[in-house]
Amino acid sequence: MEQNSHYKEYELLESQLRENYGKIVYSHKTQEKCADILTKRNNCIKNGQIILAALITTGLLIRIFQGQEWPLIVSTILSAIQFALTSFLKEYNLGETIQKHTTAALELLDIREQYLSLITDLKARLILPTEIITKRDELQEKLSKTYKGSPRTFSKAYTTAQKALKINEELTFTDTEIDNFLPTILRKT
């Protein structure tokens, strides 16, 4: 009877750890995708600034060397756009936000791997339920701190993460793929 009770403890703990693991996998991938999306946006803005600067300079050079009025008007308008864009970037520091998402993703990756190890230890019965509970609680505390320090994610990043995980199978490997990373003696196939 006690062995059946012990088995039930392992089963319940495994169920909770697997649920938490799945949530962390999604959180990690969503933070990565937030960083990716914001990096693309930041690059577009920076390229836009370069193009605006080039157009403003060209307009001013035309004004100086050809004496026409329209390049001065166009350059003034473009300069106002550049000013607005620069002011926006001062208020909304994309580089800093990207770094926060990247840091959160790395912290979540570490926690995810610790959960995976804990699930492995549980499945191999290398660890007692009381030890599992202690480690789980420590990981939950670590996870809570990571979430508190993480920037908010957005739906586009979650949708992209979902596609990456479910359709592109970014975290899924076949035995053959894993074998290719291992020395011959450690391969399965």
C-alpha positions in Angstrom: 0.0 0.0 0.0 2.8 2.4 0.9 4.5 1.8 -2.5 1.3 2.7 -4.3 1.1 5.9 -2.2 4.7 6.7 -3.0 4.0 6.1 -6.7 1.1 8.5 -6.5 3.4 11.2 -5.0 5.8 10.8 -7.9 3.0 10.9 -10.4 1.5 14.1 -8.9 4.9 15.8 -8.7 5.8 14.8 -12.2 2.5 16.2 -13.5 3.1 19.6 -11.8 6.8 19.7 -13.0 5.8 18.9 -16.6 3.1 21.7 -16.5 5.6 24.2 -15.2 8.2 23.0 -17.7 5.8 23.6 -20.6 5.0 27.1 -19.3 8.7 28.0 -19.0 9.4 26.7 -22.5 6.8 29.1 -23.9 7.9 32.0 -21.7 11.5 31.5 -22.8 10.7 31.3 -26.5 8.3 34.3 -26.2 11.0 36.4 -24.6 13.4 35.4 -27.4 10.8 36.3 -30.0 10.2 39.7 -28.3 13.9 40.4 -28.6 13.9 39.3 -32.2 10.9 41.4 -33.2 12.2 44.5 -31.4 15.6 44.1 -32.9 14.1 44.1 -36.4 12.0 47.1 -35.5 15.1 48.9 -34.1 17.1 48.1 -37.2 14.3 49.5 -39.4 14.2 52.7 -37.4 18.0 53.1 -37.5 18.0 52.6 -41.3 15.1 55.1 -41.5 17.2 57.6 -39.6 20.2 57.1 -41.9 18.0 57.5 -45.0 16.4 60.6 -43.5 19.8 62.1 -42.8 21.0 61.4 -46.3 17.9 63.0 -47.8 18.2 66.0 -45.6 21.8 66.5 -46.5 21.1 66.0 -50.2 18.3 68.6 -50.1 20.6 71.1 -48.4 23.4 70.5 -50.8 21.0 71.0 -53.7 19.8 74.3 -52.1 23.3 75.5 -51.6 24.7 74.6 -55.0 21.6 75.2 -57.2 19.8 77.8 -55.2 16.4 76.2 -55.5 13.8 76.7 -52.8 12.0 73.3 -52.8 15.0 71.3 -51.5 15.0 73.6 -48.4 11.3 73.0 -47.8 11.6 69.2 -48.2 14.7 69.1 -46.0 12.9 71.1 -43.3 10.0 68.6 -43.3 12.3 65.6 -43.3 14.3 67.2 -40.4 11.0 67.6 -38.4 10.3 63.9 -39.0 13.8 63.0 -37.9 13.4 65.1 -34.8 10.1 63.3 -33.9 11.7 59.9 -34.5 14.7 60.8 -32.3 12.4 62.1 -29.6 10.4 58.9 -29.7 13.6 56.8 -29.4 14.7 58.9 -26.4 11.5 58.0 -24.6 11.3 54.4 -25.7 14.8 52.9 -25.5 14.5 49.9 -27.8 18.1 48.8 -27.2 17.5 48.6 -23.4 14.2 46.7 -23.9 15.8 44.2 -26.3 18.6 43.6 -23.7 16.0 43.0 -21.0 14.1 40.5 -23.1 17.4 38.7 -24.0 18.4 38.6 -20.3 15.0 37.2 -19.3 15.3 34.5 -22.1 18.7 33.4 -20.8 17.5 33.2 -17.2 14.4 31.3 -18.3 16.6 28.9 -20.4 18.6 28.1 -17.2 15.5 27.5 -15.2 14.0 25.4 -18.0 17.1 23.2 -18.0 17.0 22.8 -14.3 13.3 21.7 -14.5 14.3 19.2 -17.2 17.0 17.8 -15.0 14.6 17.6 -12.0 12.0 15.7 -14.2 14.8 13.4 -15.4 15.8 12.7 -11.8 12.2 12.1 -10.8 11.6 9.7 -13.7 14.8 7.8 -12.8 13.7 7.7 -9.2 17.1 9.2 -8.2 15.5 11.7 -5.9 12.9 11.5 -3.1 9.6 13.3 -3.1 10.7 15.6 -0.3 13.8 16.6 -2.3 11.8 17.2 -5.4 9.5 19.5 -3.4 12.4 21.4 -2.0 14.0 21.8 -5.5 10.7 22.7 -7.1 10.1 25.4 -4.5 13.6 26.8 -5.1 13.0 26.9 -8.8 9.6 28.6 -8.3 11.2 31.3 -6.3 13.9 31.8 -8.9 11.3 31.8 -11.6 9.2 34.4 -9.7 12.2 36.7 -9.5 12.9 36.3 -13.2 9.3 37.1 -14.1 9.3 40.2 -11.9 12.5 41.5 -13.6 11.3 40.7 -17.1 9.7 43.2 -19.5 6.1 42.4 -20.6 5.7 40.4 -23.7 3.3 41.0 -26.5 0.9 38.9 -28.5 2.8 38.9 -31.8 5.8 37.4 -29.9 3.7 34.8 -28.3 2.1 33.8 -31.7 5.6 33.7 -33.2 6.8 31.5 -30.3 3.9 29.2 -30.6 4.6 28.7 -34.3 8.3 28.2 -33.6 7.5 25.5 -31.1 4.5 23.7 -32.6 5.1 24.0 -36.3 8.8 24.6 -36.8 9.6 22.3 -33.8 12.5 24.5 -32.7 13.1 22.6 -29.5 12.5 19.1 -30.9 15.2 16.8 -32.0 15.2 13.3 -33.5 17.6 10.7 -32.2 19.6 11.0 -35.5 19.9 14.8 -35.0 21.1 14.4 -31.5 23.5 11.6 -32.5 25.1 13.9 -35.0 26.2 16.1 -32.0 27.6 13.2 -30.0 30.8 11.2 -30.3 30.2 7.8 -32.0 30.4 5.8 -28.7 27.5 7.8 -27.2 25.1 7.5 -30.2 21.9 5.6 -30.2 21.6 4.9 -33.9 
